[in-house]
Amino acid sequence: MRSRLPLILLLILFGCAATPVKRPWTLELTTGGGFTGQGLGFITLDSAGAIHVKTPFRGACDARATAGELARYETLLANARPKEWRESYMPKNRCCDRVDFHLVLTIVEQSWKTEWMPPEPKPKDLTALGDELMKMMHAHACGS
């Protein structure tokens, strides 16, 4: 039994590893609302590394994702469970100049759409994708 233990551990580890995400994929995050009503911006990222960013005060521009950025998204997408996402994580009361977020994930030819408004709770995999896209939008905004 002892000699089989390393083999069993390897099978467990590889069995639990996330499967690679199919290509092509595209992520699109759009924001709206907020104090100005314009949201915080818009970003698209695809599996080829193309980035398009538009922000209210800096305009629109294009960029290329680094290999590290793409690897990060491949990991996030491999761990994502979009079939489990609800269509909406919006509160009943949408008042008070809060920013709303709309995400579209397309993998090959299948798409999932969801929306949320903080501080409404949502799945951790969706939170991770949204947070990472917001970081990328700010990092690649025109003039950054």
N, CA and C atoms as a LAMMPS dump frame, in Angstrom:
ITEM: TIMESTEP
0
ITEM: NUMBER OF ATOMS
432
ITEM: BOX BOUNDS ff ff ff
-5.0000000000000000e+02 5.0000000000000000e+02
-5.0000000000000000e+02 5.0000000000000000e+02
-5.0000000000000000e+02 5.0000000000000000e+02
ITEM: ATOMS id mol type element x y z
1 1 1 N 0.824 -1.189 0
2 1 2 C 0 0 0
3 1 3 C 0.869 1.255 0
4 2 1 N 1.979 1.191 0.726
5 2 2 C 2.852 2.35 0.838
6 2 3 C 3.447 2.75 -0.502
7 3 1 N 3.754 1.786 -1.347
8 3 2 C 4.341 2.091 -2.646
9 3 3 C 3.322 2.727 -3.593
10 4 1 N 2.05 2.532 -3.353
11 4 2 C 1.014 3.122 -4.19
12 4 3 C 0.64 4.536 -3.755
13 5 1 N 1.01 4.934 -2.579
14 5 2 C 0.628 6.243 -2.056
15 5 3 C 1.064 7.401 -2.95
16 6 1 N 2.332 7.462 -3.435
17 6 2 C 2.697 8.565 -4.336
18 6 3 C 1.862 8.587 -5.612
19 7 1 N 1.567 7.419 -6.169
20 7 2 C 0.752 7.35 -7.374
21 7 3 C -0.658 7.859 -7.105
22 8 1 N -1.236 7.471 -5.995
23 8 2 C -2.58 7.927 -5.634
24 8 3 C -2.593 9.433 -5.432
25 9 1 N -1.59 9.965 -4.769
26 9 2 C -1.51 11.416 -4.558
27 9 3 C -1.39 12.163 -5.887
28 10 1 N -0.586 11.646 -6.806
29 10 2 C -0.472 12.275 -8.122
30 10 3 C -1.796 12.262 -8.87
31 11 1 N -2.496 11.148 -8.817
32 11 2 C -3.8 11.063 -9.491
33 11 3 C -4.792 12.055 -8.897
34 12 1 N -4.767 12.2 -7.59
35 12 2 C -5.663 13.162 -6.937
36 12 3 C -5.306 14.573 -7.361
37 13 1 N -4.02 14.915 -7.332
38 13 2 C -3.594 16.264 -7.7
39 13 3 C -3.936 16.597 -9.142
40 14 1 N -3.643 15.693 -10.071
41 14 2 C -3.932 15.97 -11.475
42 14 3 C -5.424 15.903 -11.772
43 15 1 N -6.145 15.09 -11.034
44 15 2 C -7.589 15.029 -11.212
45 15 3 C -8.278 16.307 -10.77
46 16 1 N -7.688 17.01 -9.801
47 16 2 C -8.276 18.244 -9.291
48 16 3 C -7.795 19.473 -10.048
49 17 1 N -6.784 19.328 -10.856
50 17 2 C -6.258 20.483 -11.588
51 17 3 C -7.294 20.979 -12.581
52 18 1 N -7.331 22.284 -12.76
53 18 2 C -8.283 22.889 -13.69
54 18 3 C -7.937 22.485 -15.12
55 19 1 N -8.964 22.207 -15.901
56 19 2 C -8.737 21.859 -17.296
57 19 3 C -8.486 23.138 -18.082
58 20 1 N -7.678 23.061 -19.132
59 20 2 C -7.399 24.26 -19.918
60 20 3 C -8.672 24.786 -20.571
61 21 1 N -8.739 26.094 -20.704
62 21 2 C -9.911 26.712 -21.32
63 21 3 C -9.783 26.611 -22.834
64 22 1 N -10.894 26.362 -23.497
65 22 2 C -10.889 26.272 -24.951
66 22 3 C -10.702 27.661 -25.552
67 23 1 N -10.146 27.691 -26.752
68 23 2 C -9.956 28.944 -27.478
69 23 3 C -10.751 28.909 -28.756
70 24 1 N -11.16 30.007 -29.274
71 24 2 C -10.929 31.364 -28.783
72 24 3 C -11.905 31.716 -27.663
73 25 1 N -11.477 32.639 -26.809
74 25 2 C -12.348 33.175 -25.776
75 25 3 C -12.24 34.702 -25.776
76 26 1 N -13.283 35.333 -25.273
77 26 2 C -13.331 36.788 -25.163
78 26 3 C -14.017 37.158 -23.862
79 27 1 N -13.461 38.152 -23.191
80 27 2 C -14.062 38.742 -22.001
81 27 3 C -14.396 40.19 -22.315
82 28 1 N -15.572 40.61 -21.928
83 28 2 C -15.987 41.998 -22.137
84 28 3 C -16.639 42.493 -20.851
85 29 1 N -16.083 43.543 -20.269
86 29 2 C -16.632 44.135 -19.055
87 29 3 C -17.013 45.573 -19.347
88 30 1 N -18.275 45.888 -19.121
89 30 2 C -18.798 47.234 -19.325
90 30 3 C -19.316 47.737 -17.993
91 31 1 N -19.049 48.997 -17.685
92 31 2 C -19.584 49.592 -16.466
93 31 3 C -20.499 50.751 -16.832
94 32 1 N -21.396 51.059 -15.938
95 32 2 C -22.304 52.179 -16.148
96 32 3 C -22.658 52.797 -14.807
97 33 1 N -23.433 53.861 -14.87
98 33 2 C -23.894 54.501 -13.641
99 33 3 C -22.814 55.314 -12.963
100 34 1 N -22.832 55.294 -11.652
101 34 2 C -21.902 56.098 -10.878
102 34 3 C -22.336 57.551 -10.841
103 35 1 N -21.525 58.393 -10.236
104 35 2 C -21.855 59.8 -10.056
105 35 3 C -22.073 60.516 -11.383
106 36 1 N -21.247 60.212 -12.383
107 36 2 C -21.382 60.878 -13.688
108 36 3 C -22.379 60.182 -14.602
109 37 1 N -22.759 58.976 -14.266
110 37 2 C -23.638 58.197 -15.124
111 37 3 C -22.9 57.478 -16.234
112 38 1 N -21.59 57.712 -16.352
113 38 2 C -20.787 57.121 -17.421
114 38 3 C -20.074 55.843 -17.002
115 39 1 N -20.168 55.486 -15.761
116 39 2 C -19.451 54.314 -15.286
117 39 3 C -17.959 54.581 -15.181
118 40 1 N -17.204 53.5 -15.106
119 40 2 C -15.752 53.592 -14.962
120 40 3 C -15.012 53.259 -16.244
121 41 1 N -15.716 52.677 -17.207
122 41 2 C -15.073 52.334 -18.462
123 41 3 C -15.532 51.008 -19.003
124 42 1 N -14.78 50.54 -19.991
125 42 2 C -15.12 49.354 -20.763
126 42 3 C -13.812 48.677 -21.147
127 43 1 N -13.777 47.347 -21.106
128 43 2 C -12.582 46.62 -21.547
129 43 3 C -12.999 45.317 -22.222
130 44 1 N -12.283 44.979 -23.291
131 44 2 C -12.394 43.653 -23.887
132 44 3 C -10.992 43.054 -23.935
133 45 1 N -10.941 41.764 -23.757
134 45 2 C -9.696 41.011 -23.845
135 45 3 C -10.022 39.706 -24.532
136 46 1 N -9.164 39.301 -25.484
137 46 2 C -9.392 38.008 -26.129
138 46 3 C -8.182 37.104 -25.97
139 47 1 N -8.373 35.848 -26.326
140 47 2 C -7.335 34.834 -26.14
141 47 3 C -6.097 35.074 -26.996
142 48 1 N -6.191 35.93 -27.997
143 48 2 C -5.022 36.293 -28.805
144 48 3 C -4.223 37.418 -28.151
145 49 1 N -4.762 37.99 -27.067
146 49 2 C -4.045 39.045 -26.344
147 49 3 C -4.463 40.454 -26.706
148 50 1 N -5.478 40.599 -27.573
149 50 2 C -5.94 41.94 -27.95
150 50 3 C -6.75 42.549 -26.804
151 51 1 N -6.41 43.782 -26.456
152 51 2 C -7.098 44.526 -25.403
153 51 3 C -7.641 45.801 -26.023
154 52 1 N -8.89 46.109 -25.698
155 52 2 C -9.462 47.406 -26.079
156 52 3 C -10.036 48.016 -24.807
157 53 1 N -9.625 49.244 -24.515
158 53 2 C -10.052 49.931 -23.295
159 53 3 C -10.663 51.268 -23.668
160 54 1 N -11.746 51.598 -22.997
161 54 2 C -12.338 52.924 -23.144
162 54 3 C -12.724 53.409 -21.754
163 55 1 N -12.255 54.597 -21.402
164 55 2 C -12.612 55.177 -20.118
165 55 3 C -13.219 56.558 -20.353
166 56 1 N -14.081 57 -19.443
167 56 2 C -14.797 58.256 -19.668
168 56 3 C -13.911 59.476 -19.919
169 57 1 N -12.797 59.567 -19.249
170 57 2 C -12.006 60.796 -19.341
171 57 3 C -10.697 60.639 -20.112
172 58 1 N -10.35 59.408 -20.499
173 58 2 C -9.096 59.181 -21.227
174 58 3 C -9.309 58.69 -22.649
175 59 1 N -10.537 58.412 -23.033
176 59 2 C -10.817 57.958 -24.388
177 59 3 C -10.568 56.474 -24.562
178 60 1 N -10.444 56.064 -25.826
179 60 2 C -10.289 54.659 -26.171
180 60 3 C -8.897 54.388 -26.726
181 61 1 N -8.376 53.207 -26.435
182 61 2 C -7.088 52.808 -27
183 61 3 C -6.991 51.28 -27
184 62 1 N -6.035 50.786 -27.759
185 62 2 C -5.794 49.353 -27.881
186 62 3 C -4.425 49.013 -27.317
187 63 1 N -4.295 47.785 -26.844
188 63 2 C -3.022 47.323 -26.283
189 63 3 C -2.921 45.82 -26.513
190 64 1 N -1.782 45.255 -26.137
191 64 2 C -1.558 43.811 -26.214
192 64 3 C -1.284 43.296 -24.808
193 65 1 N -1.894 42.185 -24.473
194 65 2 C -1.646 41.552 -23.179
195 65 3 C -0.292 40.864 -23.201
196 66 1 N 0.376 40.89 -22.075
197 66 2 C 1.644 40.175 -21.949
198 66 3 C 1.357 38.685 -21.778
199 67 1 N 2.381 37.881 -21.936
200 67 2 C 2.226 36.431 -21.74
201 67 3 C 1.773 36.145 -20.315
202 68 1 N 2.299 36.898 -19.362
203 68 2 C 1.903 36.722 -17.963
204 68 3 C 0.448 37.077 -17.725
205 69 1 N -0.014 38.16 -18.344
206 69 2 C -1.422 38.547 -18.203
207 69 3 C -2.335 37.482 -18.796
208 70 1 N -1.983 37.009 -19.992
209 70 2 C -2.805 35.966 -20.619
210 70 3 C -2.823 34.69 -19.782
211 71 1 N -1.683 34.324 -19.22
212 71 2 C -1.62 33.13 -18.375
213 71 3 C -2.521 33.29 -17.154
214 72 1 N -2.547 34.491 -16.584
215 72 2 C -3.413 34.756 -15.426
216 72 3 C -4.886 34.558 -15.812
217 73 1 N -5.295 35.077 -16.962
218 73 2 C -6.685 34.928 -17.39
219 73 3 C -7.003 33.483 -17.757
220 74 1 N -6.056 32.781 -18.341
221 74 2 C -6.28 31.36 -18.661
222 74 3 C -6.566 30.588 -17.375
223 75 1 N -5.838 30.896 -16.308
224 75 2 C -6.064 30.246 -15.018
225 75 3 C -7.424 30.622 -14.45
226 76 1 N -7.748 31.918 -14.485
227 76 2 C -9.052 32.36 -13.975
228 76 3 C -10.203 31.717 -14.755
229 77 1 N -10.069 31.657 -16.061
230 77 2 C -11.126 31.064 -16.885
231 77 3 C -11.229 29.558 -16.689
232 78 1 N -10.092 28.896 -16.501
233 78 2 C -10.119 27.451 -16.257
234 78 3 C -10.84 27.134 -14.951
235 79 1 N -10.782 28.064 -13.994
236 79 2 C -11.445 27.87 -12.709
237 79 3 C -12.845 28.471 -12.658
238 80 1 N -13.252 29.168 -13.701
239 80 2 C -14.563 29.816 -13.727
240 80 3 C -15.672 28.798 -13.954
241 81 1 N -16.819 29.062 -13.384
242 81 2 C -17.995 28.213 -13.528
243 81 3 C -19.174 29.055 -14.02
244 82 1 N -19.084 29.578 -15.268
245 82 2 C -20.129 30.49 -15.752
246 82 3 C -21.516 29.862 -15.837
247 83 1 N -21.597 28.546 -15.965
248 83 2 C -22.909 27.893 -16.01
249 83 3 C -23.642 28.041 -14.679
250 84 1 N -22.876 28.304 -13.621
251 84 2 C -23.47 28.455 -12.292
252 84 3 C -23.796 29.917 -11.959
253 85 1 N -23.343 30.855 -12.795
254 85 2 C -23.611 32.267 -12.527
255 85 3 C -25.084 32.573 -12.76
256 86 1 N -25.613 33.45 -11.927
257 86 2 C -26.953 33.963 -12.164
258 86 3 C -26.874 35.044 -13.231
259 87 1 N -27.99 35.307 -13.847
260 87 2 C -28.06 36.366 -14.858
261 87 3 C -27.81 37.74 -14.233
262 88 1 N -28.204 37.878 -12.965
263 88 2 C -28.063 39.179 -12.314
264 88 3 C -27.785 39.028 -10.824
265 89 1 N -26.877 39.883 -10.347
266 89 2 C -26.581 40.011 -8.923
267 89 3 C -26.843 41.465 -8.52
268 90 1 N -27.886 42.035 -9.096
269 90 2 C -28.239 43.426 -8.836
270 90 3 C -29.148 43.51 -7.615
271 91 1 N -28.984 44.567 -6.823
272 91 2 C -29.884 44.755 -5.683
273 91 3 C -31.244 45.245 -6.165
274 92 1 N -32.241 45.103 -5.328
275 92 2 C -33.57 45.62 -5.669
276 92 3 C -33.531 47.14 -5.79
277 93 1 N -32.796 47.775 -4.902
278 93 2 C -32.682 49.236 -4.909
279 93 3 C -31.362 49.618 -5.576
280 94 1 N -31.432 50.191 -6.763
281 94 2 C -30.222 50.533 -7.528
282 94 3 C -29.864 52.013 -7.419
283 95 1 N -30.339 52.647 -6.41
284 95 2 C -30.128 54.097 -6.292
285 95 3 C -28.714 54.473 -5.854
286 96 1 N -28.524 55.686 -5.732
287 96 2 C -27.398 56.314 -5.029
288 96 3 C -26.072 56.299 -5.778
289 97 1 N -26.107 56.512 -7.063
290 97 2 C -24.887 56.709 -7.853
291 97 3 C -23.886 55.573 -7.765
292 98 1 N -24.355 54.367 -7.654
293 98 2 C -23.442 53.22 -7.631
294 98 3 C -23.119 52.778 -9.055
295 99 1 N -21.956 52.193 -9.226
296 99 2 C -21.517 51.693 -10.531
297 99 3 C -22.053 50.278 -10.724
298 100 1 N -22.577 50.017 -11.924
299 100 2 C -23.021 48.669 -12.253
300 100 3 C -22.043 48.051 -13.253
301 101 1 N -21.915 46.738 -13.208
302 101 2 C -20.956 45.992 -14.018
303 101 3 C -21.706 44.955 -14.852
304 102 1 N -21.307 44.805 -16.111
305 102 2 C -21.913 43.838 -17.025
306 102 3 C -20.786 43.061 -17.689
307 103 1 N -20.788 41.751 -17.513
308 103 2 C -19.732 40.894 -18.04
309 103 3 C -20.312 39.934 -19.071
310 104 1 N -19.61 39.821 -20.191
311 104 2 C -19.935 38.812 -21.201
312 104 3 C -18.681 37.961 -21.383
313 105 1 N -18.824 36.669 -21.201
314 105 2 C -17.748 35.714 -21.42
315 105 3 C -18.161 34.833 -22.586
316 106 1 N -17.323 34.791 -23.617
317 106 2 C -17.576 33.924 -24.763
318 106 3 C -16.409 32.959 -24.89
319 107 1 N -16.723 31.678 -24.895
320 107 2 C -15.71 30.639 -25.106
321 107 3 C -16.163 29.845 -26.314
322 108 1 N -15.329 29.858 -27.345
323 108 2 C -15.628 29.289 -28.643
324 108 3 C -16.887 29.98 -29.147
325 109 1 N -18.02 29.331 -29.157
326 109 2 C -19.237 29.983 -29.644
327 109 3 C -20.327 30.04 -28.58
328 110 1 N -19.972 29.803 -27.329
329 110 2 C -20.951 29.84 -26.251
330 110 3 C -20.699 31.071 -25.388
331 111 1 N -21.772 31.794 -25.051
332 111 2 C -21.64 33.022 -24.259
333 111 3 C -22.451 32.946 -22.977
334 112 1 N -21.921 33.61 -21.959
335 112 2 C -22.613 33.781 -20.692
336 112 3 C -22.597 35.26 -20.364
337 113 1 N -23.717 35.752 -19.834
338 113 2 C -23.822 37.162 -19.461
339 113 3 C -24.285 37.242 -18.021
340 114 1 N -23.709 38.19 -17.302
341 114 2 C -24.133 38.44 -15.933
342 114 3 C -23.895 39.908 -15.611
343 115 1 N -24.544 40.37 -14.582
344 115 2 C -24.379 41.752 -14.149
345 115 3 C -24.395 41.793 -12.631
346 116 1 N -23.76 42.84 -12.085
347 116 2 C -23.747 42.998 -10.64
348 116 3 C -23.551 44.455 -10.273
349 117 1 N -23.821 44.724 -9.009
350 117 2 C -23.604 46.045 -8.444
351 117 3 C -23.11 45.834 -7.018
352 118 1 N -21.909 46.322 -6.722
353 118 2 C -21.415 46.165 -5.349
354 118 3 C -22.36 46.858 -4.363
355 119 1 N -22.502 46.369 -3.186
356 119 2 C -21.752 45.277 -2.553
357 119 3 C -22.456 43.931 -2.621
358 120 1 N -23.364 43.724 -3.569
359 120 2 C -24.083 42.451 -3.661
360 120 3 C -23.095 41.288 -3.779
361 121 1 N -23.312 40.211 -3.025
362 121 2 C -22.406 39.062 -3.114
363 121 3 C -22.567 38.331 -4.45
364 122 1 N -21.464 37.772 -4.91
365 122 2 C -21.459 36.978 -6.139
366 122 3 C -20.397 35.892 -5.992
367 123 1 N -20.375 34.909 -6.871
368 123 2 C -19.408 33.815 -6.749
369 123 3 C -17.958 34.316 -6.799
370 124 1 N -17.091 33.59 -6.107
371 124 2 C -15.673 33.98 -6.037
372 124 3 C -15.003 33.993 -7.4
373 125 1 N -15.368 33.048 -8.275
374 125 2 C -14.748 33.01 -9.604
375 125 3 C -15.143 34.226 -10.426
376 126 1 N -16.375 34.68 -10.294
377 126 2 C -16.835 35.883 -10.984
378 126 3 C -16.183 37.124 -10.392
379 127 1 N -16.074 37.173 -9.086
380 127 2 C -15.397 38.296 -8.421
381 127 3 C -13.954 38.396 -8.891
382 128 1 N -13.254 37.273 -8.969
383 128 2 C -11.854 37.269 -9.398
384 128 3 C -11.712 37.79 -10.826
385 129 1 N -12.587 37.352 -11.729
386 129 2 C -12.542 37.832 -13.121
387 129 3 C -12.825 39.33 -13.192
388 130 1 N -13.865 39.779 -12.51
389 130 2 C -14.213 41.2 -12.522
390 130 3 C -13.104 42.066 -11.959
391 131 1 N -12.529 41.644 -10.839
392 131 2 C -11.44 42.414 -10.22
393 131 3 C -10.225 42.495 -11.142
394 132 1 N -9.881 41.373 -11.758
395 132 2 C -8.714 41.342 -12.643
396 132 3 C -8.935 42.203 -13.884
397 133 1 N -10.152 42.182 -14.438
398 133 2 C -10.449 43.028 -15.593
399 133 3 C -10.394 44.508 -15.24
400 134 1 N -10.855 44.871 -14.05
401 134 2 C -10.778 46.281 -13.628
402 134 3 C -9.317 46.718 -13.478
403 135 1 N -8.487 45.855 -12.913
404 135 2 C -7.048 46.165 -12.793
405 135 3 C -6.434 46.372 -14.175
406 136 1 N -6.781 45.476 -15.107
407 136 2 C -6.232 45.573 -16.454
408 136 3 C -6.727 46.842 -17.149
409 137 1 N -7.995 47.194 -16.934
410 137 2 C -8.539 48.401 -17.553
411 137 3 C -7.767 49.63 -17.085
412 138 1 N -7.482 49.698 -15.8
413 138 2 C -6.726 50.841 -15.282
414 138 3 C -5.263 50.819 -15.75
415 139 1 N -4.685 49.624 -15.819
416 139 2 C -3.283 49.505 -16.243
417 139 3 C -3.08 49.871 -17.723
418 140 1 N -4.091 49.615 -18.548
419 140 2 C -3.966 49.836 -19.98
420 140 3 C -4.793 51.027 -20.491
421 141 1 N -5.311 51.836 -19.566
422 141 2 C -6.075 53.024 -19.998
423 141 3 C -5.155 53.961 -20.764
424 142 1 N -5.717 54.673 -21.711
425 142 2 C -4.938 55.598 -22.534
426 142 3 C -4.161 56.561 -21.645
427 143 1 N -2.895 56.718 -21.939
428 143 2 C -2.061 57.643 -21.176
429 143 3 C -1.498 57.058 -19.894
430 144 1 N -1.754 55.764 -19.625
431 144 2 C -1.217 55.16 -18.394
432 144 3 C 0.224 54.759 -18.571
